[in-house]
Amino acid sequence: MPMKLLLINPRLPESFWSFSWAFQHVARDKCAAISPLGLATLAALTPSGWDVTIVDENVEPIDWDADADIVGICGMAVQFPRQKEIAAEFRRKGCYVVVGGSYASLCPEEYRTVVDTVVAGEAEYIWPRFCADFENGEPLPRYQETGTVDLEDSPTPRHDLLKLDRYQSVAVQFSRGCPFRCEFCDIIITFGRKPRAKSLAQIERELDLLRRCGMRNVFFVDDNLIGHLPRCRELLPMLADYQSRHRYRFAFGAETSANVATQPDLLTLLRAANFEWVFIGIETPSREALLETLKVQNTRADLLTSLRAVYAHGIDVYGSFVVGFDADDATVFARQNAFIIESGIIVASIAMLLALPRTPLFERLQRDGRLQSAGESHHLWNNLIATNIIPQNMSYSELVLGFRDLIGQITSDVSISKRIRNKLPYLGGAPVPFRVGMGATLAYLGRFLVHGALRGGVRRWYHVARSLLPAMLRPRLIPFVILNWVQGLAIQAFVREHLRQHGNLPVREVAPVKTSRDQLLVIER
């Protein structure tokens, strides 16, 4: 009898990136934003004679009576509470439970009593070792990758085991690692500062599989797609050629650093390959704060000028923003609000600074006694309005209350309309003929009008109309404006519910404390 492996991606809590409102009311055929690439890769690394099933709890329920010898659970820190629930239930049923993923790699000690085996680090070499040991009846409690993986050894992920039609985008990875050294980031801790990449042939095979599966939206989940510039300059022409040969089948998105805007040839190649958006960690318009956190790549050119250079190539920008750096005082919230509005960024994720384990920021604040202690509830704090740092130039309550006000202001209808109007003058055309069926487009538009514009009343109609007027002279931008509104309203719905649940909780002033590492708040943004 073949071994039966059940791989599970636990349910994610709501966040800026959930877009649940959009999936419930507009893009109703979708359930989640991005497919779980890690599990698809793990399935491909599993012995060919095993029966493998993938269940993503974000798009389908778990079958608790599933016949499985091994249950593998992935996840980030935000999924840790649900990981524990799933592990406990399947262990109670007699299944062997193994866990991996970013949080297990960062804090494997958290799982000592939760699962049978922890797989920490990149999986390409250690997962097959675990499978062999399990077949021989000798699995170890922990497998730790201490080196780095040659990504040319990474197999084509088993995307075919996923219910791909339920995702807005499917995840593809070309490279791992980032050459920069941002103080707060755990990427260089997990994957190193020397980016490694797959071969072009590997990427082409993955795209061929996704094309056969009927997918159209692809998200390159590399930590920084341009982190290895020579390899990126090889990838983008290949993607442009692939798109041309296949009638621009895919719409791509990617994570890049802000210095992409200083490389006009890269922007031209991104547009030629039909990259519709890029995600950039902008963090703050404060040069002092950027230098403090060693995010020097964001200081080499004016940030607004850089963003507008990306827009000029017909590429939208999604961005992350942070408040609570040592250089920030109580004026930071108004400055962030003004910058985000002027930048035109609609998909703007805003967070308070968090100190993740093993990062330089964590070590520095721990030395300075500026980390708060936390009990068992610390894994849930990222769903509240709280953080684990003690601010330097404002009180803790000023940070929390300022953050509450900021996310409420930036997600208002007025702000959405202003940001769209500020972006449109700089937005280049869409030269690549990406094809979407007229029926699907009209249905999407109709649902937005009914569930978005109409339900917002006269004032929302007014703000929608104001943002559409500049696009009337460039009709091809009208679908783009509608998409931005759908994205903005989805984030607005999350923030309003978030504030309803947590916005009125009392804020406790805190003082710096000395604590041991395993007592400290551990959160993954």
C-alpha positions in Angstrom: 0.0 0.0 0.0 1.4 3.4 -0.9 2.0 6.0 1.8 -0.8 8.5 2.1 0.3 12.1 2.6 -2.1 14.9 3.4 -0.6 18.4 3.1 -2.6 21.3 4.7 -2.3 25.1 4.4 -4.2 26.4 7.5 -6.7 29.1 7.3 -5.2 32.6 7.4 -6.6 35.4 9.6 -8.0 38.4 7.7 -5.4 41.0 6.7 -4.7 43.8 4.2 -3.9 41.0 1.7 -7.1 38.9 2.1 -9.3 40.9 -0.3 -12.3 38.9 1.1 -14.8 41.6 0.3 -13.7 41.4 -3.4 -14.1 37.6 -3.5 -17.4 37.7 -1.7 -19.0 40.4 -3.8 -17.2 41.0 -7.1 -14.7 38.2 -8.1 -17.1 35.5 -6.8 -15.4 32.6 -8.6 -12.3 33.1 -6.4 -11.7 32.3 -2.8 -8.2 33.4 -2.1 -5.5 35.7 -3.5 -2.5 33.4 -3.9 -1.9 29.6 -4.1 0.3 27.9 -1.6 3.5 27.3 -3.6 5.3 25.6 -0.7 2.9 22.7 -0.5 2.9 22.3 -4.3 6.7 22.1 -4.2 6.7 19.7 -1.3 4.3 17.4 -3.2 6.8 17.4 -6.1 9.6 16.4 -3.7 7.6 13.5 -2.3 8.4 9.9 -3.5 6.5 9.2 -6.7 4.8 6.1 -5.2 3.1 8.0 -2.5 -0.5 9.3 -2.7 -0.4 13.1 -2.1 -3.4 15.3 -1.4 -3.2 19.1 -0.8 -5.9 20.9 1.1 -5.8 24.7 1.4 -8.2 25.6 4.2 -8.5 29.1 2.6 -10.5 27.6 -0.3 -11.9 24.4 1.0 -12.7 22.7 4.3 -10.5 20.1 5.9 -11.7 16.5 5.8 -11.0 15.4 9.4 -11.7 11.8 8.5 -9.2 11.7 5.7 -7.2 8.5 5.4 -3.6 9.7 5.9 -0.4 8.2 7.3 1.3 11.6 7.5 -0.2 15.1 7.8 2.1 17.9 6.8 1.2 21.4 7.9 2.8 24.6 6.5 2.4 28.1 7.7 3.5 31.5 8.9 3.4 32.8 12.4 -0.1 34.2 11.9 -1.2 30.6 11.2 0.4 29.2 14.4 -2.8 28.9 16.5 -4.6 27.1 13.7 -1.6 24.9 13.1 -1.8 23.7 16.7 -5.5 23.0 16.4 -5.0 21.0 13.2 -2.0 19.1 14.6 -3.8 18.2 17.8 -6.9 16.8 16.0 -4.9 14.6 13.6 -2.5 13.4 16.3 -5.6 12.4 18.3 -6.7 10.3 15.3 -3.3 8.6 15.2 -1.7 10.4 12.3 2.0 11.3 12.2 2.2 15.1 12.0 5.0 17.1 10.5 5.3 20.9 10.2 7.4 23.2 8.0 7.3 26.6 6.5 8.5 30.1 7.5 7.6 30.1 11.2 8.8 26.5 11.8 12.1 27.6 10.2 12.3 30.7 12.3 11.2 29.3 15.6 11.3 25.5 15.5 11.4 25.3 19.3 7.7 26.5 19.4 6.6 23.1 18.0 8.4 20.8 20.4 5.2 19.5 21.9 2.9 20.3 19.0 4.0 17.9 16.2 6.0 14.8 15.7 8.6 16.2 13.3 9.7 19.8 12.4 11.2 20.5 9.0 13.2 23.7 9.4 14.6 25.6 6.4 14.4 25.1 2.7 12.9 21.7 1.9 14.5 20.5 -1.3 17.1 18.4 0.4 15.7 17.6 3.8 12.1 16.6 2.9 13.2 13.6 0.8 15.4 12.6 3.7 12.4 12.7 6.0 10.3 10.7 3.6 13.0 8.0 3.4 13.4 7.9 7.1 9.7 7.6 7.6 9.5 4.7 5.2 12.2 3.0 7.2 10.4 3.6 10.4 13.1 6.0 11.7 11.9 9.6 11.4 13.7 12.2 13.4 12.0 14.9 15.5 13.8 17.6 13.6 15.3 18.1 10.2 17.3 21.3 9.8 18.7 22.7 6.5 22.0 24.3 7.5 23.1 25.2 4.0 21.5 26.7 0.9 19.6 25.0 -1.9 20.7 25.1 -5.5 17.3 26.1 -7.0 18.1 24.2 -10.2 17.5 21.1 -8.0 14.0 22.3 -7.2 11.3 20.3 -9.1 8.4 21.7 -11.0 5.7 22.3 -8.3 2.6 20.1 -8.4 0.2 23.0 -9.2 -2.1 20.3 -10.6 -2.9 19.1 -7.1 -4.3 22.5 -6.2 -7.8 23.8 -7.0 -6.3 26.5 -9.1 -9.6 27.9 -10.3 -10.3 29.2 -6.8 -7.2 31.5 -6.7 -6.8 34.9 -8.1 -3.2 34.3 -8.8 -0.9 31.3 -8.8 2.5 31.6 -7.1 5.8 31.0 -9.1 9.3 31.5 -7.7 12.4 32.2 -9.8 14.8 33.1 -7.0 15.3 33.2 -3.3 17.3 35.6 -1.2 17.9 39.4 -1.2 21.2 41.3 -1.4 20.0 44.1 0.9 20.2 44.1 4.7 17.1 45.9 6.0 17.3 45.7 9.8 13.7 44.5 10.4 13.6 41.8 7.7 13.9 38.1 8.3 14.4 37.1 4.6 18.1 37.4 4.7 18.1 35.3 7.9 16.1 32.5 6.2 17.4 32.6 2.6 20.6 34.6 2.8 21.9 37.7 1.0 23.2 35.9 -2.1 20.2 35.4 -4.4 19.9 32.0 -6.1 17.8 31.4 -9.2 16.1 28.6 -11.2 17.0 28.0 -14.8 15.0 29.6 -17.5 13.9 26.2 -18.7 12.5 25.4 -15.2 10.3 28.6 -15.4 9.2 27.8 -18.9 8.1 24.3 -17.8 6.1 25.8 -14.9 4.4 28.3 -17.2 3.6 25.5 -19.6 1.9 23.6 -16.8 0.0 26.6 -15.6 -1.1 27.3 -19.2 -2.5 23.8 -19.5 -4.3 24.3 -16.1 -6.0 27.4 -17.5 -4.4 30.0 -15.2 -3.9 33.6 -16.3 -2.6 35.5 -13.3 0.9 34.6 -12.0 2.6 36.2 -9.0 6.4 35.8 -8.9 6.8 35.5 -5.1 10.6 36.0 -5.1 11.8 38.1 -2.2 13.1 40.5 -4.7 12.8 39.6 -8.4 15.6 42.0 -9.3 17.8 40.9 -6.4 20.1 39.1 -8.9 20.2 41.6 -11.7 22.1 39.5 -14.2 19.7 36.6 -13.9 16.7 38.9 -14.0 18.0 40.4 -17.2 18.0 36.9 -18.6 14.5 36.1 -17.3 12.5 39.1 -18.5 13.4 38.8 -22.2 12.5 35.1 -22.0 9.1 35.9 -20.4 8.5 38.6 -23.1 9.2 36.1 -25.8 7.0 33.4 -24.1 4.1 35.8 -23.8 4.5 36.8 -27.5 4.4 33.2 -28.6 1.4 32.4 -26.4 -0.7 35.5 -27.2 0.0 37.1 -23.8 -1.6 34.4 -21.9 -0.4 35.6 -18.5 -0.7 38.8 -16.4 2.3 38.9 -14.1 3.0 40.5 -10.7 6.2 40.5 -8.7 8.0 41.8 -5.6 10.9 44.2 -6.4 13.0 46.7 -4.6 12.5 50.5 -5.2 15.7 50.7 -7.3 13.8 49.0 -10.2 12.7 52.6 -11.0 16.3 53.6 -11.7 16.7 50.9 -14.3 14.6 52.0 -17.3 15.6 49.0 -19.3 14.2 46.7 -16.6 10.9 48.6 -16.6 10.7 48.3 -20.3 11.3 44.6 -20.1 8.7 44.2 -17.3 6.1 45.9 -19.4 7.0 43.8 -22.5 6.5 40.7 -20.4 3.1 42.0 -19.3 3.9 42.6 -15.6 0.8 44.5 -14.5 2.0 45.4 -11.0 5.0 45.3 -8.7 5.0 45.2 -4.9 7.6 47.5 -3.4 8.6 47.8 0.3 8.5 51.6 0.5 8.1 51.6 4.3 8.4 55.4 4.9 9.2 58.7 3.1 11.5 59.6 6.0 15.1 59.4 4.8 16.3 59.3 8.4 14.2 56.3 9.2 15.3 54.5 6.0 19.0 55.0 6.9 18.3 53.9 10.5 16.8 50.6 9.3 19.5 50.2 6.6 17.0 50.3 3.7 19.5 52.4 1.7 18.1 51.2 -1.6 15.1 53.5 -1.0 17.3 56.6 -0.5 19.1 56.6 -3.8 16.3 58.5 -5.7 13.3 60.5 -4.7 10.6 57.9 -3.9 7.7 59.7 -5.6 9.8 60.2 -8.7 10.6 56.5 -8.6 7.0 55.4 -8.3 5.9 57.6 -11.2 8.6 56.1 -13.3 7.0 52.7 -12.7 3.6 54.1 -13.5 4.9 55.6 -16.7 5.5 52.1 -18.0 1.9 51.1 -17.4 2.7 49.1 -14.3 0.8 49.6 -11.0 2.5 49.7 -7.6 1.5 47.9 -4.5 3.3 49.1 -1.4 4.0 48.4 2.3 4.4 51.1 4.9 5.7 51.0 8.5 5.3 53.4 11.4 7.3 53.2 14.6 10.9 53.5 13.5 13.2 55.2 16.0 13.3 58.3 13.9 9.4 58.5 13.9 7.6 60.9 16.3 3.9 61.7 16.5 4.0 63.6 13.2 4.8 60.5 11.2 1.1 59.5 10.8 0.2 62.7 9.0 3.3 62.4 6.8 2.6 58.8 5.9 -1.0 59.6 5.1 0.1 62.6 2.8 2.7 60.5 1.1 0.4 57.5 0.4 -2.3 59.8 -1.0 0.2 61.7 -3.2 1.8 58.5 -4.4 -1.5 57.1 -5.7 -0.9 53.7 -4.2 -4.2 51.9 -3.6 -3.0 48.5 -2.4 -1.1 50.0 0.6 -0.4 47.7 3.6 0.4 49.7 6.7 1.9 48.2 9.9 3.6 49.1 13.1 7.2 48.1 13.3 7.7 44.6 14.6 10.8 42.9 15.8 11.0 39.4 14.3 13.2 36.8 16.0 16.8 36.6 14.9 16.7 39.8 12.9 19.2 42.6 13.6 16.3 44.8 14.8 15.3 42.1 17.4 18.8 41.7 18.7 19.3 45.5 19.0 16.1 46.2 20.8 16.6 43.2 23.0 20.0 44.6 24.0 18.4 48.0 24.7 15.6 46.5 26.7 13.0 47.8 24.3 11.0 44.7 23.7 7.7 43.8 25.4 7.2 40.5 27.0 4.1 38.4 26.0 2.4 35.3 27.1 0.6 32.6 25.0 -1.5 35.2 23.3 1.5 36.8 21.5 0.9 34.9 18.3 -2.4 36.7 18.0 -1.1 40.2 18.5 -0.7 40.9 14.8 -4.5 40.5 14.6 -4.9 43.2 17.2 -3.6 46.8 17.1 -0.4 46.2 19.0 3.3 45.6 18.6 6.3 44.3 20.6 8.6 47.3 20.3 8.9 50.3 22.7 9.0 53.4 20.5 11.8 55.9 21.0 10.3 59.3 20.1 6.7 58.8 21.1 4.8 57.0 23.7 3.4 53.5 23.1 -0.1 54.8 23.2 0.7 57.6 20.7 2.0 54.9 18.3 -1.1 52.7 18.7 -3.6 55.5 18.5 -1.9 57.2 15.6 -1.8 53.9 13.7 -5.5 53.4 14.3 -6.3 56.8 12.9 -4.0 56.4 10.0 -5.5 53.1 8.7 -9.0 54.5 9.1 -8.1 57.7 7.2 -6.2 56.1 4.3 -9.0 53.6 3.5 -11.8 56.1 3.3 -13.7 56.7 0.0 -12.2 60.2 -0.2 -8.7 58.8 0.1 -9.3 56.0 -2.5 -10.6 58.6 -5.0 -7.7 61.0 -4.4 -5.1 58.3 -4.8 -6.5 57.1 -8.1 -6.7 60.7 -9.4 -3.1 61.4 -8.3 -1.9 58.3 -10.1 -3.7 58.5 -13.5 -1.7 61.5 -14.9 1.5 59.4 -14.6 0.1 56.1 -15.8 1.3 55.0 -19.1 -0.9 53.0 -21.5 -1.2 49.2 -21.5 0.5 48.2 -24.8 0.2 44.5 -24.3 -3.2 43.1 -25.4 -4.0 40.9 -22.4 -7.3 39.2 -23.2 -10.3 39.0 -20.8 -13.7 37.9 -22.0 -16.3 40.6 -22.4 -18.9 38.6 -20.5 -16.6 38.2 -17.5 -15.7 41.9 -17.6 -19.3 43.1 -17.7 -20.2 40.7 -14.8 -17.3 42.1 -12.8 -18.4 45.7 -13.5 -22.0 45.0 -12.7 -21.2 43.4 -9.3 -18.9 46.3 -8.5 -21.6 48.8 -9.3 -24.2 46.9 -7.2 -22.1 45.9 -4.2 -19.5 48.7 -4.2 -20.8 51.9 -5.7 -24.5 51.7 -4.9 -24.1 50.4 -1.4 -21.8 53.3 -0.6 -24.6 55.8 -1.3 -24.4 59.2 -3.1 -21.1 60.2 -1.6 -19.3 57.1 -2.9 -20.9 57.6 -6.3 -19.5 61.1 -6.3 -16.0 59.9 -5.5 -16.1 57.0 -8.0 -17.3 59.5 -10.7 -14.5 61.9 -9.8 -11.9 59.2 -10.2 -13.4 58.0 -13.5 -13.6 61.4 -15.2 -9.8 61.6 -16.0 -10.0 58.1 -17.6 -12.8 59.1 -20.0 -10.2 60.6 -22.4 -8.3 57.3 -22.1 -11.1 54.6 -22.1 -8.6 51.7 -21.7 -7.9 53.0 -18.2 -11.5 52.6 -17.1 -11.2 48.9 -16.1 -8.0 49.9 -14.2 -9.9 52.5 -12.2 -12.6 50.0 -11.4 -10.0 47.4 -10.3 -8.4 50.0 -8.0 -11.8 50.7 -6.5 -12.4 47.0 -5.9 -9.0 46.7 -4.2 -9.5 49.8 -2.2 -13.0 48.8 -1.0 -11.7 45.3 -0.1 -9.0 46.8 2.1 -11.5 49.3 3.5 -13.8 46.4 4.5 -11.0 44.6 6.3 -9.8 47.8 8.2 -13.4 48.7 9.3 -14.0 45.2 10.7 -10.5 45.2 12.2 -11.2 48.6 14.0 -14.6 47.4 15.0 -13.2 44.4 16.8 -10.0 45.9 18.2 -10.0 49.7 17.7 -11.7 50.5 21.0 -9.6 48.3 23.2 -7.7 50.2 25.9 -4.1 50.9 25.2 -1.8 50.0 28.0 1.3 52.2 28.5 4.4 50.0 28.7 8.0 50.5 29.9 11.1 48.8 28.5 11.6 45.3 29.9 14.4 42.8 29.8 13.1 39.4 28.7 14.4 36.1 27.4 13.9 35.3 23.8 11.2 32.7 24.2 9.1 35.1 26.2 9.1 37.8 23.5 6.4 38.6 21.0 6.9 36.7 17.7 5.0 37.9 14.7 5.3 37.6 11.0 3.8 40.4 9.0 
